[in-house]
């Protein structure tokens, strides 16, 4: 991931899938990606149909979003990535099209690499999805436990 201008073409193959990562450090608190899954579901479904690409997997991981997608044409992949990044940034920053608010929502250009969707990769994606969900539940439980301890200290006599 880099902030500089691209030096070469993004990797692309019509026969292989592309792993793409979008990252934003602003996605915390009320802007957390976990709180906006319904928005992401709608956006991803709509844009994948519009640009005729296949989404094999996607996962929200804290402050970034992973995709494993396949497109027949490079232009379709580029159009999907442009639309996803632009629409989601406008949604989270509450900005209108063509009127930026002086902030950049995404930290870097999206990272992408080619992946072969063999059985091993599919198992990895399924396991990763399960582990991420368990990590999220564990973090939520730890936060609740910390809050309970704090309340007990505050309410304790003496």
Long-range contacts (C-beta under 8 A, 24 or more apart in sequence): 1-107, 1-108, 1-109, 1-111, 2-108, 2-109, 3-107, 3-108, 3-109, 6-109, 9-74, 10-74, 10-77, 10-78, 10-112, 11-112, 11-113, 11-114, 12-71, 12-74, 12-77, 12-114, 13-114, 14-70, 14-71, 14-72, 14-73, 16-70, 16-114, 16-115, 16-116, 16-117, 17-56, 17-68, 17-69, 17-70, 17-114, 17-115, 17-116, 17-117, 18-67, 18-68, 18-69, 18-70, 18-71, 18-77, 18-112, 18-113, 18-114, 18-115, 19-66, 19-67, 19-68, 19-112, 19-113, 19-114, 19-115, 20-66, 20-67, 20-68, 20-69, 20-81, 20-110, 20-111, 20-112, 21-64, 21-65, 21-66, 21-67, 21-110, 21-111, 21-112, 22-64, 22-65, 22-67, 22-84, 22-85, 22-88, 22-106, 22-110, 23-63, 23-64, 23-106, 23-107, 23-108, 23-111, 24-63, 24-64, 24-92, 24-105, 24-106, 24-107, 25-63, 25-107, 26-92, 26-103, 26-105, 27-62, 27-63, 27-64, 27-92, 28-63, 31-92, 33-60, 33-62, 33-63, 33-64, 33-65, 34-60, 34-136, 36-91, 36-92, 39-88, 39-91, 40-65, 40-88, 43-84, 43-87, 43-88, 43-91, 44-84, 47-80, 47-83, 47-84, 47-87, 48-80, 50-83, 51-76, 51-77, 51-79, 51-80, 51-83, 52-76, 53-77, 53-80, 56-117, 56-125, 57-125, 57-129, 59-128, 59-129, 59-132, 61-132, 68-115, 68-117, 68-125, 70-117, 81-110, 85-110
